[in-house]
Amino acid sequence: MARFRHLTGIAVLAPAALLPMPALACTLCHSPQAASVRERLLAADLWWNACAVALPLMLLLSVVALVVREPGKRSQP
């Protein structure tokens, strides 16, 4: 587990990327088109879409973590 300690910062800061604050901070995009895009990006199904994207990535990362482990550390039947 110590090998993945450097990923702790990513795990802590990743939820901040899902907050709507960065989209509201844009000072150059106050056009009607930009407002429409922000409304669609931050719609009610934002969390559903984020989970639909994150779940396969978590499964892929878990498979990669299992493959990367040395054969000596795998459980012996």
PDB file of N, CA, C and O in Angstrom:
ATOM      1  N   MET A   1       0.820  -1.183   0.000  1.00  0.00           N
ATOM      2  CA  MET A   1       0.000   0.000   0.000  1.00  0.00           C
ATOM      3  C   MET A   1       0.867   1.251   0.000  1.00  0.00           C
ATOM      4  O   MET A   1       0.431   2.314  -0.443  1.00  0.00           O
ATOM      5  N   ALA A   2       2.082   1.127   0.492  1.00  0.00           N
ATOM      6  CA  ALA A   2       2.976   2.284   0.522  1.00  0.00           C
ATOM      7  C   ALA A   2       3.339   2.740  -0.880  1.00  0.00           C
ATOM      8  O   ALA A   2       3.693   3.900  -1.088  1.00  0.00           O
ATOM      9  N   ARG A   3       3.251   1.832  -1.843  1.00  0.00           N
ATOM     10  CA  ARG A   3       3.585   2.189  -3.219  1.00  0.00           C
ATOM     11  C   ARG A   3       2.589   3.168  -3.805  1.00  0.00           C
ATOM     12  O   ARG A   3       2.931   3.915  -4.722  1.00  0.00           O
ATOM     13  N   PHE A   4       1.375   3.184  -3.304  1.00  0.00           N
ATOM     14  CA  PHE A   4       0.329   4.044  -3.846  1.00  0.00           C
ATOM     15  C   PHE A   4       0.089   5.267  -2.964  1.00  0.00           C
ATOM     16  O   PHE A   4      -0.911   5.963  -3.137  1.00  0.00           O
ATOM     17  N   ARG A   5       0.984   5.536  -2.028  1.00  0.00           N
ATOM     18  CA  ARG A   5       0.812   6.652  -1.111  1.00  0.00           C
ATOM     19  C   ARG A   5       0.811   7.986  -1.847  1.00  0.00           C
ATOM     20  O   ARG A   5       0.160   8.933  -1.404  1.00  0.00           O
ATOM     21  N   HIS A   6       1.528   8.075  -2.962  1.00  0.00           N
ATOM     22  CA  HIS A   6       1.578   9.339  -3.706  1.00  0.00           C
ATOM     23  C   HIS A   6       0.239   9.676  -4.355  1.00  0.00           C
ATOM     24  O   HIS A   6       0.029  10.813  -4.776  1.00  0.00           O
ATOM     25  N   LEU A   7      -0.661   8.714  -4.441  1.00  0.00           N
ATOM     26  CA  LEU A   7      -1.981   8.963  -5.025  1.00  0.00           C
ATOM     27  C   LEU A   7      -2.969   9.526  -4.003  1.00  0.00           C
ATOM     28  O   LEU A   7      -4.098   9.861  -4.361  1.00  0.00           O
ATOM     29  N   THR A   8      -2.567   9.631  -2.756  1.00  0.00           N
ATOM     30  CA  THR A   8      -3.465  10.128  -1.716  1.00  0.00           C
ATOM     31  C   THR A   8      -3.912  11.554  -2.001  1.00  0.00           C
ATOM     32  O   THR A   8      -5.078  11.893  -1.801  1.00  0.00           O
ATOM     33  N   GLY A   9      -2.995  12.388  -2.466  1.00  0.00           N
ATOM     34  CA  GLY A   9      -3.353  13.768  -2.788  1.00  0.00           C
ATOM     35  C   GLY A   9      -4.389  13.851  -3.885  1.00  0.00           C
ATOM     36  O   GLY A   9      -5.290  14.688  -3.837  1.00  0.00           O
ATOM     37  N   ILE A  10      -4.261  12.983  -4.876  1.00  0.00           N
ATOM     38  CA  ILE A  10      -5.237  12.961  -5.963  1.00  0.00           C
ATOM     39  C   ILE A  10      -6.594  12.532  -5.433  1.00  0.00           C
ATOM     40  O   ILE A  10      -7.619  13.107  -5.800  1.00  0.00           O
ATOM     41  N   ALA A  11      -6.605  11.527  -4.575  1.00  0.00           N
ATOM     42  CA  ALA A  11      -7.865  11.040  -4.019  1.00  0.00           C
ATOM     43  C   ALA A  11      -8.544  12.101  -3.160  1.00  0.00           C
ATOM     44  O   ALA A  11      -9.772  12.159  -3.093  1.00  0.00           O
ATOM     45  N   VAL A  12      -7.754  12.931  -2.511  1.00  0.00           N
ATOM     46  CA  VAL A  12      -8.324  13.979  -1.662  1.00  0.00           C
ATOM     47  C   VAL A  12      -8.822  15.150  -2.500  1.00  0.00           C
ATOM     48  O   VAL A  12      -9.874  15.717  -2.204  1.00  0.00           O
ATOM     49  N   LEU A  13      -8.076  15.522  -3.548  1.00  0.00           N
ATOM     50  CA  LEU A  13      -8.419  16.707  -4.332  1.00  0.00           C
ATOM     51  C   LEU A  13      -9.361  16.429  -5.503  1.00  0.00           C
ATOM     52  O   LEU A  13      -9.952  17.366  -6.040  1.00  0.00           O
ATOM     53  N   ALA A  14      -9.517  15.177  -5.910  1.00  0.00           N
ATOM     54  CA  ALA A  14     -10.362  14.861  -7.062  1.00  0.00           C
ATOM     55  C   ALA A  14     -11.818  15.296  -6.877  1.00  0.00           C
ATOM     56  O   ALA A  14     -12.406  15.815  -7.826  1.00  0.00           O
ATOM     57  N   PRO A  15     -12.426  15.109  -5.703  1.00  0.00           N
ATOM     58  CA  PRO A  15     -13.816  15.580  -5.564  1.00  0.00           C
ATOM     59  C   PRO A  15     -13.974  17.081  -5.785  1.00  0.00           C
ATOM     60  O   PRO A  15     -15.053  17.529  -6.171  1.00  0.00           O
ATOM     61  N   ALA A  16     -12.936  17.859  -5.553  1.00  0.00           N
ATOM     62  CA  ALA A  16     -13.028  19.302  -5.772  1.00  0.00           C
ATOM     63  C   ALA A  16     -13.223  19.626  -7.246  1.00  0.00           C
ATOM     64  O   ALA A  16     -13.785  20.670  -7.581  1.00  0.00           O
ATOM     65  N   ALA A  17     -12.771  18.750  -8.126  1.00  0.00           N
ATOM     66  CA  ALA A  17     -12.945  18.975  -9.559  1.00  0.00           C
ATOM     67  C   ALA A  17     -14.405  18.832  -9.979  1.00  0.00           C
ATOM     68  O   ALA A  17     -14.799  19.321 -11.038  1.00  0.00           O
ATOM     69  N   LEU A  18     -15.203  18.169  -9.158  1.00  0.00           N
ATOM     70  CA  LEU A  18     -16.614  17.972  -9.491  1.00  0.00           C
ATOM     71  C   LEU A  18     -17.503  19.111  -8.992  1.00  0.00           C
ATOM     72  O   LEU A  18     -18.698  19.138  -9.287  1.00  0.00           O
ATOM     73  N   LEU A  19     -16.935  20.039  -8.248  1.00  0.00           N
ATOM     74  CA  LEU A  19     -17.724  21.169  -7.759  1.00  0.00           C
ATOM     75  C   LEU A  19     -17.987  22.157  -8.892  1.00  0.00           C
ATOM     76  O   LEU A  19     -17.160  22.285  -9.795  1.00  0.00           O
ATOM     77  N   PRO A  20     -19.111  22.851  -8.863  1.00  0.00           N
ATOM     78  CA  PRO A  20     -19.439  23.783  -9.950  1.00  0.00           C
ATOM     79  C   PRO A  20     -18.666  25.097  -9.896  1.00  0.00           C
ATOM     80  O   PRO A  20     -18.840  25.932 -10.784  1.00  0.00           O
ATOM     81  N   MET A  21     -17.838  25.308  -8.911  1.00  0.00           N
ATOM     82  CA  MET A  21     -17.151  26.590  -8.770  1.00  0.00           C
ATOM     83  C   MET A  21     -16.249  26.948  -9.952  1.00  0.00           C
ATOM     84  O   MET A  21     -16.270  28.104 -10.374  1.00  0.00           O
ATOM     85  N   PRO A  22     -15.454  26.022 -10.516  1.00  0.00           N
ATOM     86  CA  PRO A  22     -14.608  26.430 -11.653  1.00  0.00           C
ATOM     87  C   PRO A  22     -15.414  26.941 -12.843  1.00  0.00           C
ATOM     88  O   PRO A  22     -14.971  27.856 -13.537  1.00  0.00           O
ATOM     89  N   ALA A  23     -16.580  26.369 -13.087  1.00  0.00           N
ATOM     90  CA  ALA A  23     -17.389  26.810 -14.217  1.00  0.00           C
ATOM     91  C   ALA A  23     -17.958  28.206 -13.970  1.00  0.00           C
ATOM     92  O   ALA A  23     -18.162  28.971 -14.914  1.00  0.00           O
ATOM     93  N   LEU A  24     -18.209  28.532 -12.730  1.00  0.00           N
ATOM     94  CA  LEU A  24     -18.745  29.850 -12.410  1.00  0.00           C
ATOM     95  C   LEU A  24     -17.657  30.914 -12.340  1.00  0.00           C
ATOM     96  O   LEU A  24     -17.965  32.106 -12.361  1.00  0.00           O
ATOM     97  N   ALA A  25     -16.405  30.514 -12.259  1.00  0.00           N
ATOM     98  CA  ALA A  25     -15.305  31.461 -12.104  1.00  0.00           C
ATOM     99  C   ALA A  25     -14.851  32.064 -13.425  1.00  0.00           C
ATOM    100  O   ALA A  25     -14.034  32.985 -13.411  1.00  0.00           O
ATOM    101  N   CYS A  26     -15.329  31.599 -14.537  1.00  0.00           N
ATOM    102  CA  CYS A  26     -14.890  32.089 -15.844  1.00  0.00           C
ATOM    103  C   CYS A  26     -15.369  33.527 -16.038  1.00  0.00           C
ATOM    104  O   CYS A  26     -16.571  33.793 -16.015  1.00  0.00           O
ATOM    105  N   THR A  27     -14.437  34.442 -16.228  1.00  0.00           N
ATOM    106  CA  THR A  27     -14.801  35.847 -16.415  1.00  0.00           C
ATOM    107  C   THR A  27     -14.947  36.208 -17.891  1.00  0.00           C
ATOM    108  O   THR A  27     -15.445  37.286 -18.216  1.00  0.00           O
ATOM    109  N   LEU A  28     -14.527  35.333 -18.770  1.00  0.00           N
ATOM    110  CA  LEU A  28     -14.588  35.617 -20.203  1.00  0.00           C
ATOM    111  C   LEU A  28     -15.838  35.036 -20.864  1.00  0.00           C
ATOM    112  O   LEU A  28     -16.141  35.362 -22.012  1.00  0.00           O
ATOM    113  N   CYS A  29     -16.545  34.198 -20.164  1.00  0.00           N
ATOM    114  CA  CYS A  29     -17.640  33.452 -20.792  1.00  0.00           C
ATOM    115  C   CYS A  29     -18.996  33.857 -20.230  1.00  0.00           C
ATOM    116  O   CYS A  29     -19.690  33.034 -19.634  1.00  0.00           O
ATOM    117  N   HIS A  30     -19.370  35.087 -20.409  1.00  0.00           N
ATOM    118  CA  HIS A  30     -20.666  35.550 -19.918  1.00  0.00           C
ATOM    119  C   HIS A  30     -21.678  35.697 -21.050  1.00  0.00           C
ATOM    120  O   HIS A  30     -22.621  36.481 -20.947  1.00  0.00           O
ATOM    121  N   SER A  31     -21.483  34.948 -22.119  1.00  0.00           N
ATOM    122  CA  SER A  31     -22.412  34.993 -23.243  1.00  0.00           C
ATOM    123  C   SER A  31     -23.580  34.044 -22.981  1.00  0.00           C
ATOM    124  O   SER A  31     -23.495  33.196 -22.094  1.00  0.00           O
ATOM    125  N   PRO A  32     -24.659  34.175 -23.733  1.00  0.00           N
ATOM    126  CA  PRO A  32     -25.782  33.244 -23.577  1.00  0.00           C
ATOM    127  C   PRO A  32     -25.384  31.799 -23.878  1.00  0.00           C
ATOM    128  O   PRO A  32     -25.895  30.872 -23.248  1.00  0.00           O
ATOM    129  N   GLN A  33     -24.478  31.603 -24.834  1.00  0.00           N
ATOM    130  CA  GLN A  33     -24.022  30.251 -25.150  1.00  0.00           C
ATOM    131  C   GLN A  33     -23.261  29.649 -23.968  1.00  0.00           C
ATOM    132  O   GLN A  33     -23.444  28.476 -23.643  1.00  0.00           O
ATOM    133  N   ALA A  34     -22.414  30.446 -23.329  1.00  0.00           N
ATOM    134  CA  ALA A  34     -21.663  29.952 -22.178  1.00  0.00           C
ATOM    135  C   ALA A  34     -22.604  29.606 -21.027  1.00  0.00           C
ATOM    136  O   ALA A  34     -22.408  28.607 -20.336  1.00  0.00           O
ATOM    137  N   ALA A  35     -23.613  30.426 -20.829  1.00  0.00           N
ATOM    138  CA  ALA A  35     -24.592  30.141 -19.774  1.00  0.00           C
ATOM    139  C   ALA A  35     -25.341  28.853 -20.078  1.00  0.00           C
ATOM    140  O   ALA A  35     -25.614  28.065 -19.173  1.00  0.00           O
ATOM    141  N   SER A  36     -25.674  28.636 -21.339  1.00  0.00           N
ATOM    142  CA  SER A  36     -26.359  27.410 -21.732  1.00  0.00           C
ATOM    143  C   SER A  36     -25.480  26.183 -21.501  1.00  0.00           C
ATOM    144  O   SER A  36     -25.955  25.155 -21.019  1.00  0.00           O
ATOM    145  N   VAL A  37     -24.205  26.294 -21.843  1.00  0.00           N
ATOM    146  CA  VAL A  37     -23.280  25.172 -21.635  1.00  0.00           C
ATOM    147  C   VAL A  37     -23.136  24.879 -20.147  1.00  0.00           C
ATOM    148  O   VAL A  37     -23.142  23.714 -19.747  1.00  0.00           O
ATOM    149  N   ARG A  38     -23.007  25.919 -19.318  1.00  0.00           N
ATOM    150  CA  ARG A  38     -22.892  25.713 -17.875  1.00  0.00           C
ATOM    151  C   ARG A  38     -24.145  25.054 -17.316  1.00  0.00           C
ATOM    152  O   ARG A  38     -24.053  24.174 -16.460  1.00  0.00           O
ATOM    153  N   GLU A  39     -25.318  25.471 -17.792  1.00  0.00           N
ATOM    154  CA  GLU A  39     -26.561  24.856 -17.325  1.00  0.00           C
ATOM    155  C   GLU A  39     -26.595  23.378 -17.662  1.00  0.00           C
ATOM    156  O   GLU A  39     -27.017  22.565 -16.840  1.00  0.00           O
ATOM    157  N   ARG A  40     -26.160  23.021 -18.852  1.00  0.00           N
ATOM    158  CA  ARG A  40     -26.175  21.615 -19.258  1.00  0.00           C
ATOM    159  C   ARG A  40     -25.118  20.800 -18.525  1.00  0.00           C
ATOM    160  O   ARG A  40     -25.367  19.651 -18.161  1.00  0.00           O
ATOM    161  N   LEU A  41     -23.943  21.380 -18.304  1.00  0.00           N
ATOM    162  CA  LEU A  41     -22.884  20.654 -17.598  1.00  0.00           C
ATOM    163  C   LEU A  41     -23.228  20.425 -16.138  1.00  0.00           C
ATOM    164  O   LEU A  41     -22.917  19.373 -15.578  1.00  0.00           O
ATOM    165  N   LEU A  42     -23.866  21.401 -15.524  1.00  0.00           N
ATOM    166  CA  LEU A  42     -24.161  21.331 -14.102  1.00  0.00           C
ATOM    167  C   LEU A  42     -25.617  20.970 -13.844  1.00  0.00           C
ATOM    168  O   LEU A  42     -26.176  21.352 -12.815  1.00  0.00           O
ATOM    169  N   ALA A  43     -26.232  20.247 -14.757  1.00  0.00           N
ATOM    170  CA  ALA A  43     -27.638  19.869 -14.629  1.00  0.00           C
ATOM    171  C   ALA A  43     -27.812  18.863 -13.487  1.00  0.00           C
ATOM    172  O   ALA A  43     -26.846  18.471 -12.832  1.00  0.00           O
ATOM    173  N   ALA A  44     -29.034  18.466 -13.272  1.00  0.00           N
ATOM    174  CA  ALA A  44     -29.354  17.560 -12.172  1.00  0.00           C
ATOM    175  C   ALA A  44     -28.695  16.196 -12.318  1.00  0.00           C
ATOM    176  O   ALA A  44     -28.488  15.507 -11.319  1.00  0.00           O
ATOM    177  N   ASP A  45     -28.363  15.795 -13.529  1.00  0.00           N
ATOM    178  CA  ASP A  45     -27.759  14.478 -13.721  1.00  0.00           C
ATOM    179  C   ASP A  45     -26.232  14.515 -13.700  1.00  0.00           C
ATOM    180  O   ASP A  45     -25.588  13.577 -14.168  1.00  0.00           O
ATOM    181  N   LEU A  46     -25.646  15.584 -13.166  1.00  0.00           N
ATOM    182  CA  LEU A  46     -24.186  15.706 -13.090  1.00  0.00           C
ATOM    183  C   LEU A  46     -23.578  14.548 -12.309  1.00  0.00           C
ATOM    184  O   LEU A  46     -22.616  13.931 -12.767  1.00  0.00           O
ATOM    185  N   TRP A  47     -24.129  14.246 -11.138  1.00  0.00           N
ATOM    186  CA  TRP A  47     -23.547  13.188 -10.305  1.00  0.00           C
ATOM    187  C   TRP A  47     -23.728  11.828 -10.948  1.00  0.00           C
ATOM    188  O   TRP A  47     -22.841  10.981 -10.840  1.00  0.00           O
ATOM    189  N   TRP A  48     -24.841  11.593 -11.608  1.00  0.00           N
ATOM    190  CA  TRP A  48     -25.055  10.323 -12.298  1.00  0.00           C
ATOM    191  C   TRP A  48     -24.022  10.156 -13.409  1.00  0.00           C
ATOM    192  O   TRP A  48     -23.430   9.086 -13.548  1.00  0.00           O
ATOM    193  N   ASN A  49     -23.804  11.196 -14.194  1.00  0.00           N
ATOM    194  CA  ASN A  49     -22.817  11.127 -15.271  1.00  0.00           C
ATOM    195  C   ASN A  49     -21.402  10.976 -14.722  1.00  0.00           C
ATOM    196  O   ASN A  49     -20.600  10.221 -15.272  1.00  0.00           O
ATOM    197  N   ALA A  50     -21.094  11.682 -13.651  1.00  0.00           N
ATOM    198  CA  ALA A  50     -19.760  11.567 -13.052  1.00  0.00           C
ATOM    199  C   ALA A  50     -19.518  10.158 -12.524  1.00  0.00           C
ATOM    200  O   ALA A  50     -18.423   9.618 -12.675  1.00  0.00           O
ATOM    201  N   CYS A  51     -20.521   9.569 -11.914  1.00  0.00           N
ATOM    202  CA  CYS A  51     -20.378   8.193 -11.424  1.00  0.00           C
ATOM    203  C   CYS A  51     -20.278   7.205 -12.581  1.00  0.00           C
ATOM    204  O   CYS A  51     -19.535   6.227 -12.497  1.00  0.00           O
ATOM    205  N   ALA A  52     -21.011   7.447 -13.644  1.00  0.00           N
ATOM    206  CA  ALA A  52     -20.944   6.561 -14.807  1.00  0.00           C
ATOM    207  C   ALA A  52     -19.571   6.606 -15.458  1.00  0.00           C
ATOM    208  O   ALA A  52     -19.138   5.619 -16.053  1.00  0.00           O
ATOM    209  N   VAL A  53     -18.884   7.727 -15.356  1.00  0.00           N
ATOM    210  CA  VAL A  53     -17.522   7.832 -15.886  1.00  0.00           C
ATOM    211  C   VAL A  53     -16.521   7.262 -14.890  1.00  0.00           C
ATOM    212  O   VAL A  53     -15.568   6.595 -15.293  1.00  0.00           O
ATOM    213  N   ALA A  54     -16.718   7.510 -13.604  1.00  0.00           N
ATOM    214  CA  ALA A  54     -15.740   7.114 -12.588  1.00  0.00           C
ATOM    215  C   ALA A  54     -15.741   5.616 -12.320  1.00  0.00           C
ATOM    216  O   ALA A  54     -14.683   5.046 -12.051  1.00  0.00           O
ATOM    217  N   LEU A  55     -16.886   4.967 -12.386  1.00  0.00           N
ATOM    218  CA  LEU A  55     -16.946   3.543 -12.060  1.00  0.00           C
ATOM    219  C   LEU A  55     -16.065   2.694 -12.968  1.00  0.00           C
ATOM    220  O   LEU A  55     -15.274   1.904 -12.453  1.00  0.00           O
ATOM    221  N   PRO A  56     -16.157   2.811 -14.289  1.00  0.00           N
ATOM    222  CA  PRO A  56     -15.249   2.013 -15.127  1.00  0.00           C
ATOM    223  C   PRO A  56     -13.783   2.361 -14.900  1.00  0.00           C
ATOM    224  O   PRO A  56     -12.920   1.489 -14.998  1.00  0.00           O
ATOM    225  N   LEU A  57     -13.490   3.625 -14.599  1.00  0.00           N
ATOM    226  CA  LEU A  57     -12.103   3.997 -14.326  1.00  0.00           C
ATOM    227  C   LEU A  57     -11.605   3.341 -13.045  1.00  0.00           C
ATOM    228  O   LEU A  57     -10.458   2.897 -12.985  1.00  0.00           O
ATOM    229  N   MET A  58     -12.450   3.275 -12.023  1.00  0.00           N
ATOM    230  CA  MET A  58     -12.057   2.609 -10.780  1.00  0.00           C
ATOM    231  C   MET A  58     -11.844   1.116 -11.011  1.00  0.00           C
ATOM    232  O   MET A  58     -10.907   0.528 -10.470  1.00  0.00           O
ATOM    233  N   LEU A  59     -12.709   0.506 -11.810  1.00  0.00           N
ATOM    234  CA  LEU A  59     -12.524  -0.911 -12.122  1.00  0.00           C
ATOM    235  C   LEU A  59     -11.230  -1.134 -12.891  1.00  0.00           C
ATOM    236  O   LEU A  59     -10.501  -2.087 -12.615  1.00  0.00           O
ATOM    237  N   LEU A  60     -10.942  -0.273 -13.843  1.00  0.00           N
ATOM    238  CA  LEU A  60      -9.705  -0.389 -14.611  1.00  0.00           C
ATOM    239  C   LEU A  60      -8.489  -0.210 -13.710  1.00  0.00           C
ATOM    240  O   LEU A  60      -7.528  -0.971 -13.816  1.00  0.00           O
ATOM    241  N   LEU A  61      -8.517   0.777 -12.832  1.00  0.00           N
ATOM    242  CA  LEU A  61      -7.398   0.995 -11.919  1.00  0.00           C
ATOM    243  C   LEU A  61      -7.210  -0.174 -10.960  1.00  0.00           C
ATOM    244  O   LEU A  61      -6.075  -0.510 -10.621  1.00  0.00           O
ATOM    245  N   SER A  62      -8.285  -0.795 -10.521  1.00  0.00           N
ATOM    246  CA  SER A  62      -8.145  -1.950  -9.633  1.00  0.00           C
ATOM    247  C   SER A  62      -7.544  -3.140 -10.371  1.00  0.00           C
ATOM    248  O   SER A  62      -6.743  -3.878  -9.798  1.00  0.00           O
ATOM    249  N   VAL A  63      -7.918  -3.336 -11.626  1.00  0.00           N
ATOM    250  CA  VAL A  63      -7.314  -4.413 -12.419  1.00  0.00           C
ATOM    251  C   VAL A  63      -5.836  -4.131 -12.643  1.00  0.00           C
ATOM    252  O   VAL A  63      -5.010  -5.037 -12.529  1.00  0.00           O
ATOM    253  N   VAL A  64      -5.495  -2.898 -12.958  1.00  0.00           N
ATOM    254  CA  VAL A  64      -4.087  -2.535 -13.151  1.00  0.00           C
ATOM    255  C   VAL A  64      -3.309  -2.750 -11.859  1.00  0.00           C
ATOM    256  O   VAL A  64      -2.184  -3.249 -11.896  1.00  0.00           O
ATOM    257  N   ALA A  65      -3.888  -2.384 -10.716  1.00  0.00           N
ATOM    258  CA  ALA A  65      -3.203  -2.579  -9.436  1.00  0.00           C
ATOM    259  C   ALA A  65      -2.973  -4.058  -9.155  1.00  0.00           C
ATOM    260  O   ALA A  65      -1.936  -4.429  -8.604  1.00  0.00           O
ATOM    261  N   LEU A  66      -3.925  -4.902  -9.526  1.00  0.00           N
ATOM    262  CA  LEU A  66      -3.742  -6.341  -9.326  1.00  0.00           C
ATOM    263  C   LEU A  66      -2.662  -6.900 -10.237  1.00  0.00           C
ATOM    264  O   LEU A  66      -1.895  -7.772  -9.827  1.00  0.00           O
ATOM    265  N   VAL A  67      -2.594  -6.417 -11.448  1.00  0.00           N
ATOM    266  CA  VAL A  67      -1.599  -6.914 -12.400  1.00  0.00           C
ATOM    267  C   VAL A  67      -0.203  -6.452 -12.012  1.00  0.00           C
ATOM    268  O   VAL A  67       0.770  -7.182 -12.200  1.00  0.00           O
ATOM    269  N   VAL A  68      -0.101  -5.251 -11.475  1.00  0.00           N
ATOM    270  CA  VAL A  68       1.204  -4.687 -11.136  1.00  0.00           C
ATOM    271  C   VAL A  68       1.825  -5.385  -9.928  1.00  0.00           C
ATOM    272  O   VAL A  68       3.048  -5.416  -9.793  1.00  0.00           O
ATOM    273  N   ARG A  69       1.005  -5.936  -9.063  1.00  0.00           N
ATOM    274  CA  ARG A  69       1.531  -6.597  -7.862  1.00  0.00           C
ATOM    275  C   ARG A  69       2.480  -7.719  -8.243  1.00  0.00           C
ATOM    276  O   ARG A  69       2.262  -8.424  -9.228  1.00  0.00           O
ATOM    277  N   GLU A  70       3.524  -7.876  -7.463  1.00  0.00           N
ATOM    278  CA  GLU A  70       4.478  -8.950  -7.714  1.00  0.00           C
ATOM    279  C   GLU A  70       3.825 -10.304  -7.443  1.00  0.00           C
ATOM    280  O   GLU A  70       2.984 -10.421  -6.551  1.00  0.00           O
ATOM    281  N   PRO A  71       4.210 -11.328  -8.210  1.00  0.00           N
ATOM    282  CA  PRO A  71       3.605 -12.653  -8.006  1.00  0.00           C
ATOM    283  C   PRO A  71       3.830 -13.201  -6.598  1.00  0.00           C
ATOM    284  O   PRO A  71       2.996 -13.959  -6.103  1.00  0.00           O
ATOM    285  N   GLY A  72       4.923 -12.842  -5.947  1.00  0.00           N
ATOM    286  CA  GLY A  72       5.191 -13.329  -4.601  1.00  0.00           C
ATOM    287  C   GLY A  72       4.231 -12.784  -3.565  1.00  0.00           C
ATOM    288  O   GLY A  72       4.038 -13.406  -2.520  1.00  0.00           O
ATOM    289  N   LYS A  73       3.627 -11.643  -3.826  1.00  0.00           N
ATOM    290  CA  LYS A  73       2.719 -11.023  -2.864  1.00  0.00           C
ATOM    291  C   LYS A  73       1.266 -11.437  -3.079  1.00  0.00           C
ATOM    292  O   LYS A  73       0.410 -11.123  -2.251  1.00  0.00           O
ATOM    293  N   ARG A  74       0.981 -12.116  -4.143  1.00  0.00           N
ATOM    294  CA  ARG A  74      -0.389 -12.576  -4.378  1.00  0.00           C
ATOM    295  C   ARG A  74      -0.708 -13.715  -3.424  1.00  0.00           C
ATOM    296  O   ARG A  74       0.192 -14.439  -2.999  1.00  0.00           O
ATOM    297  N   SER A  75      -1.945 -13.876  -3.094  1.00  0.00           N
ATOM    298  CA  SER A  75      -2.335 -14.945  -2.173  1.00  0.00           C
ATOM    299  C   SER A  75      -2.174 -16.295  -2.858  1.00  0.00           C
ATOM    300  O   SER A  75      -2.549 -16.473  -4.017  1.00  0.00           O
ATOM    301  N   GLN A  76      -1.621 -17.220  -2.134  1.00  0.00           N
ATOM    302  CA  GLN A  76      -1.391 -18.572  -2.644  1.00  0.00           C
ATOM    303  C   GLN A  76      -2.580 -19.447  -2.252  1.00  0.00           C
ATOM    304  O   GLN A  76      -2.959 -19.451  -1.081  1.00  0.00           O
ATOM    305  N   PRO A  77      -3.191 -20.199  -3.196  1.00  0.00           N
ATOM    306  CA  PRO A  77      -4.337 -21.062  -2.829  1.00  0.00           C
ATOM    307  C   PRO A  77      -3.898 -22.286  -2.057  1.00  0.00           C
ATOM    308  O   PRO A  77      -4.732 -23.107  -1.676  1.00  0.00           O
TER     309      PRO A  77
END
